């Protein structure tokens, strides 16, 4: 089996390929010109191109399916070398804006949500990814290639910065070494040059690994998938809470290094009649006291077979108002891709059902 070229940092390639300056040229072809074949790299000697072709692959992922939303979001299902699939989503956060003379005032702004595992061990009750169980970790190159393929497919220039959120399939901190390596590869100024402050790692709250991530001092943003304000409810929604309870998560967050201009994000998935009342908002306010925090309220995104329901807009606003009026920064995440398979794991699950049915 060939090695995945995107698994390697520029420095590692320089150690493997001689003369070492060729590593920078290869990086340019891969991350700036989106080369998918070594034959495209015309400034490399032919013998080197043939040798690289024998040892490496530039295309560890294959696009199986793409769904387009009316809001500009695009959801991708990628197939890996072993036939397993993962999802990634391109989110259009702001349309292009123009001056009166027709010149561009603001370029489009994108966020890309990427996966770190095939399946997930955490087993959250509301998450479709969990239904398929955990299969394996993604390599750093498989993580990196999701964004690379999305940028190429959407003709997003190499010098255009995007924001990355590790919020797709899987628990990033369960694959910490490969995620950390991907963060560094993304950030290489001669690669995609996506600075760590544009990258957000979202975790279900593995407190010991939050500590480990903090000690790496990568400079990334941290998001905690909290979703409940007491251990009893959180254990129902997220069984992992039995191993990492809310108290241990809050303690780890308080020790996590946060940039002076940044806040720790607390993701709070709001489910109708489960965690959407003011008593929950009161507990959340108390829980986050003393933390430089931002709460992101998320509408539960219904999918077939779940008993959970999407909350009412008025209850979301009421919840938000309670927190903001008491000094806690709180936003309601605008739902994206409601007209496509937007819930994480939904596109993969649908494709598996279609395959099993012989479609």
N, C-alpha and C positions, 0 to 999 in steps of 0.2 A: 504493500500500500504506500502511495506517495505521501510525503509530508505536506502539511498545509502551510504555505508560505506566510500567510497572515498570522500564524502562531508565533512568529519570531519578531523580536524588536530589531531595530536597525543595527544596534550594536551586536546582537547575536548573529545577524546575517553577515556583518562585517567580519566576524570571527570564522564563519563557515565558508565565505566566498572570497577568493583571492583573485586580483588585488582588492583590498577592502573597500576602496572608493566605489566599487561597483554596487555596493549595498545601497548607497544614496541614490544611484541611478535607478535601481530596481524599485526603491520606495517611491520615487517620482512617477514611474510608470504605473505602479499599482494604485497609489492613493491620489495622484493628481490627474492622471490620464485614464484611469479606470481600465487598464489593460487586462484582458481576460485570457491572453495567449502570449507565451514568451516570444513568439515570432514577431510580435508588434514592437519589441524592444530593439529597434534597429541600431541603437548606439552601443549595443553589446556585441561582442564577437559571436559569430555563428556557432562556434564550438561551445561557447559558454551557454548560449541559448539552448542548445541540444542537451547539454549536461543538466541545466536547470529543469528542462522538460522531463527528464528521466527521474529526477529526485522530488520535484515539487508539483503541487497543483495550485492554481490561482482561483479555482472555482469550487470551493468545498460545499457550496449550497446550490440548489437548483430551485427556481421559482415554480411552484406547483399551481398556485392560485393567487389571484389578486382581486380584491373587492374594493370598489370605489363608492364613497359616500357623497351625498349631495353637498355636504359641508366641506369637501376637499380632502377629507381623510382617506388614506389608502391602507388597507390591511393585506399583509402578505403571509402566505403559507410557504415556508421553505422546506425542501427535503434535504436531509443530510446524507452522507455517504452510505450509511447503514439502513436507509429507507425510513428512518424516523423523521418526524416533522416538528417544526417550531414556528411560532408566529412572531411577527413584528408589525408595528403600525407607524405610518407617517402621519403626523398630526399637523394640519395647517393652522397655526395659531394666529396669524394675521395676514390678510391679503396685501398685495402690493398696493402702495399708495402713490399718487402722482401730484406734482405741482400743477398750477394752472397752465403752464406752457407745455405740459405733457411729459416733462422729465420725471424720473423716478424720485420720489421723496423718501419712501421707505420700501425696502425690499420685503418680499415674503418672509415670514418667520416660521420656522419649522421646529417641532420637537419629534424625536424618533424614540419610540418605546421598543426596547429589545429584550429578548429572552436570554436566560443564563443556563437553563436546564431543559431537558426533555422531560416533561412532567414535573411533579413537585412532591416532596416528602411531607410538607406541612399539613395538608389535608383540611384546609379551611372549608367550612360547611357551605359557604356561599360561592365558592370558586369552582368553575367547570374544569379548570386544568387538573385539579386534584382527583377528579373522577377517573382519569386514566392512570393514576399512580405515577411513581417515579421510575424513570428508565435509566438516565445517565446525565452526567454533567456535560456541558458544552466546553470545547476547548476555547482558548483565547481567540484563536483565528476564526472559529465558528461564530463567536460573539461579534467580533469586528466585521466580519463579512456581511452580516445582516445590514448594517448601516451602509457599507460600501455598495452593496447591490441596490439598495433603495436610492442612494444618491445618484448612482449611474442611471437607474431606470427612470428617474424623474429629472434627469439632466440638471442636477444641482451642482453648480461649479465647485471645484475643489476648494476655492478660497472663501466659499460661503460657509459660515459657521452655523451649526445646528445645535440644539440642546439634546442631550441624551438622558433618558430615564431607564434605569434597569428595573422595569415594572412589568415586563412581559411574563412569559411562563417561567416558573421556577423561583426559588429563594436564592438571591444573589450571594448571601453570606454562607450558604451551604456549598458554594463553589467559589470561595473567596480568593484563592490563589489565581484562578483563571480570570476572574472578574477584575482583580487588581492589575493583572498583566494587560488586560484589554484596556483598562483606564489609561495606563501608561502609553500603550501603542496609539490610542486615539489622540493622546495629548502631544505626541512627537511633533515638534514644529515643522519638520520636513515631511511629515505624513499628513494626517487630516487636521492637525493643529487645533483640536477641540480641547480647550483648557479644562482642567479638573472642575473649575467653578461652574462650567456648563454641564457637568455630569452629576446626576443624582442617583444614589443607590437607595432603593426602597427595600426594607426588610420587615418581616413579620415579627421581629423582635427577639432575635437570638442574642441575648445580652452579652454573653461571653465573647461572641464574635464581633459585636459592636465595639467592645473594648479593643479587640485585636485590630479591627479596621482603623480605629482612632489612632492606635500606636504606629500604623503605617504612614500616617501624616501625608495622605495623598492629595488633600485639599479639595475633596469632593463634597457635595451636599448630601445630607442624610435625611431620609424620609422613613417614618415609622408607621407601619400599617397597624393602627391601634384598634379602631372599630368598636371598642367597648370600654366602659369606664370602671367596671368591677370584674374581678377574676371569675366569678360564677358565670356571667354572660359570655365573657371572652373565651372561657374554656368550651362553652357550647359552640361558639362560632369558630374558634381557632384552638384545636386540641393541644397545639404546641405550648399554649399558655400554662399547661401543667408543669412543663420543664422550665419555661421562662415566664414567670408571672409579671404582672404590671409593675410591681415595686422594683424588681431587678432591672427591668427595661428603663424605667425612669432614672434609676441610679446610674446606669451605663450611659444614658444620654447626657446626664449632667457632667460626666467626665469627658465627653466627646469634644475634640477641638473644633470650634465653630468660628469661621471667618467673622470679623467684626461687622461686616455688612450683610451677613447671612443669618438665617434662622433655621432651626431644626423643624422640618415639616412633619406634622402628624396627620396622616391620612385617616379619615373617619368615614367609612362607608355607611351611609344612612339607609336603614331598612325600615319600611313602614311597620309601625306598632311593635318594633323590636328595640330600637335604640334612638328614636327620633323625638323624645319628649324633653321638656325643660328640666326635669330632674336629672337627666343624663348630661345636659349642658352644664348644670351646676357642678356636678361631680367632675366633669372634664376641666372646668375652670380651676377647681381646687387642685386637681392632679398635676396640672401644668404650671402651677405657681412657682416662680423662681427660675423658669426655663425660658430662654429666648426662643419662643415657639411661634409657629404659624399653623393654624388648623385649616385643612383643606376638606371641606364637606363634599362627599361624592354621592351622587344618586346611584342607588343599586340598579344595575343594568339587567333586567330580567332575561332569562333564557328558558327554553323548554325543559320541563321536568322539575323546576324549583318551586317551592312553596313561598319563597320570599317575594316581597312586592316592592315596587318603586314607591318612595315616599311622596307625599303631596308637596307641591312647591311652597305653599303657605307655611308648612311645618319646617321646611328647610330654612326659609327666610327668618322665621321666628327663632330657630336655633342659632342661626348666624347673628341675629341682632342681639340676642342675650349675651353672647361672647364679646362682640365688638364694643358694645356699650360699657363693658367692664374692662376694656383695655387689652383684650386678647385678639390679635390679628386673625381674622377668619375670612375665608373666601369659599364660594360655592363653585366647584369645578363645572365648567360648561360641558355638558354631555356631548361627546363626539361619536359619529358613526352609528347612530341609533337605527339607521336604515340598512345597516350591514351587520355581519356577525361580529359585533363590537366587544362582547364580553370575552375576557381573556380565556383562550382555550376553545371558544365556540367554533371557530373556523376549522381548527384541527379535528374537533369531535365530529363535525358535520362531514368532513372529507373521509374520515374513518368509517362512518356509517354508510356513506355512498359506496365506498370501496367494498365493504362487507356485503352490501346489497347487490354488488355487481354492476353498478352504474359506471 
